[in-house]
Amino acid sequence: MVFRDIQCLISILLLACLILLPQIQQVASAEVSRVYAYREDLSTLGVQVSFVKAIDSSRVLVVGAVGGGYGVVVLNVDSPTPQVEDIYPLTGAPVYITTDGYPASRLAIGTTSGEVVVLSVEGGRITRYISTILGSDFNIVKLYLAKSVRGYLVIALLEDPRGLRHVYVLDEATTGILKISPIPGNATPTCPLPESSTLIDVGVMGVYGDNTYYWDASSVAIASIRNETVVLSILDLSNAPYSCTVRSVGETPFSKSIRDLTILRGERELGFEIVFADPENGFVGIATASSISPLVVSSIIYDYVGLGVGIRGAGTYSDGRYLIVGLLDGRIRVYTLRGVNYNLKHIYQLGSNLLNLIIVPGMRNYTYIAITASGVQAISIEPYPTPVFRDLGSLYLTIPNYIHGDALGDLKLVVLSESRGLIVVKNAYLAISNGQKITLDSVMTKSIGIRLSAPSPSEYMGGRLIVSSIMGSYSVEITSGFIRLDNILPGVEYSVEFKSPIPHVMNGSFKFIVSEKDSSITVLSYENLIVGVEGSNILMAVKYIEYPVNITLIDPYGFRGVFKIYLDGVKILDNVNTSRVSIRLPHGAHIVRVTPAPGYENIYEPREVNTTITSSTNIQVSLQRKTYRLRILVTEYGTPVQNVQLELYNVETGRLEYVATTFEDGSIETKLPYGVYRVVASHPQYNRLESIVTLDRDINTLLEITPTIQTLIARFSPLIGLAIAIVVVVIVVMRIRKAIMKRLAAEEAF
């Protein structure tokens, strides 16, 4: 019950890690034809890495401590943000991990609790085949996943506290265990060992083809000691766990201290090789065999490597031309076939303990991969030993605080781990094909920043950035005003899509590229965002949703003129000559300013309206005409006329705007808005006078009025009476004169 509770707790913790990861929208990525590397941050997973295993070019298996227990996590690493595809708890700390070959379809993990777990990863999901605790006090020495006629077998070499070694064989598809042991018991089927012998090692034949390699369950070598002699038994375990078949048994000239037994052959070879270490005498041995049944060893060579040195791995190629032996202390010894024997060709020193040796089948130059305690190296044999990975001060690809590493058998994926993350190297095989030597710095992707700008942080927080390129797509949640984008590949176009957290902020996007030459950033395009570049940062400002807005210009005197319209100090319309315009304005508070265009400045004052746009809106702007001083002087032949009533009518509206009476000096003075005015002057003693005044500046105007006939008569009546009297006198005088003249004429006649 306690064990089940622990498993449940680990599963819950792993699931929590999965939920807390940023959501990733995984997109199938196009092939990038270059070597590149990027970092995967595992800090949010809470995984303390013990082992990493490359499954395929997109997936990595991480094994280690998780949430107080141990577990296996399958990560998709196509995106710079790792995606957890599946999780599986373990009962003990992992101590051993292996695969069924290349390409890998199954993995076996051994733990400190004596547990052996066999997993299949299909489409990113773990399929559990076997989870068996063979013995809580067993030390797991070797694990093989061997191909049989019905599927795969787990072949485990275990050591108990007494130092006795046992081999357990499990089938993935059925229940039951086959045991090979000096103390066989009767609870399981067994394979017989030579009588009175002690089991010392097991080796499963590795078969290396042009594009694959695997372990063959039909050829399993068991080394045991009987009467101080090493006996080699070749077993066919294809029918395990039900039975086994002994193909051959024979005494060998091998030393009884042999360890690290390996048998292997290339598919195009007629025979096979038996590789072993003799640490007590300091030798590595290579036995060439031409037949299994019966076992025929045609030759044996011994190579001195030093006392106490063991073998970590060995491999060959489909033609058997080279045999590579990796020693525990990090030395790689390459042997070449000459006739029927192997001769030492060269030694490569890695400088760190070897953890695994991986053959790269089907690649030119005969390449292999060395996984060491300090890093990963890929080495080509021909035309001379050539390490592909270079680094300052080391003979392998490594990172600070390196824990473990692995690589695919085609070098499409190399992975390095440290406590908080992974470094993923893609397409390393291209370096071999092109004869290229690479350092991690030379292929590492770049980092850039996105600095966000908005009046309120809420306009970003909770939003998302979706980053896409030919490498794939992933999503980043916005939790601050600065976002760091890691793993940006120079020379590749990236698209960033902004998903708004609030309705009135627009979604937008932009595209950029980082220069391969100097890592400078170029923004290629942007939409519904304001985007710029400052050093290694992209500056991004949001835009608001725009709503239809009608702006109506109101002038009580009648609309006239041409205008410019500004929004928040920025001109948005020019040459507006109608009283109504329709525009779109973004959400929020704005200042709308209307100013007269050149040539119309003397008509209107600039006007500002504060408005808040949250939907479709009508804005009314009351135009204000400029006012000017008007002084009118009314005279009669230059003489000011007092008490003349002046009425001023606006010609555009016909409305009476002003009424006044002239002062003693014959004048009035007022201020009126710009316009054309009809001035009507009236006085009882004068004729009515109308005049037109255009008020476009301060104006002084003169009105000359004329008196009426009645006024003139009244004004000149005394003079008229005098004139009549004079006329009467003249007439009287003329008549008197005429009478006198007539009389004088009569007198002269007489």
CORPE-V116748 format. One record per run of one state. SS is the DSSP state (2 for helix, 1 for strand, 0 for the rest). FROM is the first residue (numbers start at 0). TO is the last residue. Records with the same first field share a line. If there is no record, write none. Layout:
SS->FROM-TO, FROM-TO
This chain:
0->0-0, 20-34, 41-45, 54-57, 66-67, 76-81, 90-92, 99-99, 102-104, 111-113, 122-123, 133-137, 148-149, 159-163, 171-175, 181-187, 190-196, 208-211, 226-227, 236-243, 251-256, 266-270, 278-281, 291-294, 304-309, 316-320, 327-329, 338-339, 349-352, 360-365, 372-374, 380-384, 387-387, 391-392, 394-395, 397-402, 407-411, 418-419, 426-427, 433-436, 444-444, 453-455, 459-462, 469-470, 477-480, 488-492, 499-503, 505-506, 514-519, 527-527, 534-535, 542-542, 544-544, 554-561, 567-568, 576-578, 586-586, 596-602, 605-605, 613-615, 622-622, 625-625, 636-637, 640-643, 650-654, 661-665, 673-673, 683-684, 695-697, 704-705, 707-707, 749-749
2->1-19, 428-432, 439-442, 456-458, 708-748
1->35-40, 46-53, 58-65, 68-75, 82-89, 93-98, 100-101, 105-110, 114-121, 124-132, 138-147, 150-158, 164-170, 176-180, 188-189, 197-207, 212-225, 228-235, 244-250, 257-265, 271-277, 282-290, 295-303, 310-315, 321-326, 330-337, 340-348, 353-359, 366-371, 375-379, 385-386, 388-390, 393-393, 396-396, 403-406, 412-417, 420-425, 437-438, 443-443, 445-452, 463-468, 471-476, 481-487, 493-498, 504-504, 507-513, 520-526, 528-533, 536-541, 543-543, 545-553, 562-566, 569-575, 579-585, 587-595, 603-604, 606-612, 616-621, 623-624, 626-635, 638-639, 644-649, 655-660, 666-672, 674-682, 685-694, 698-703, 706-706
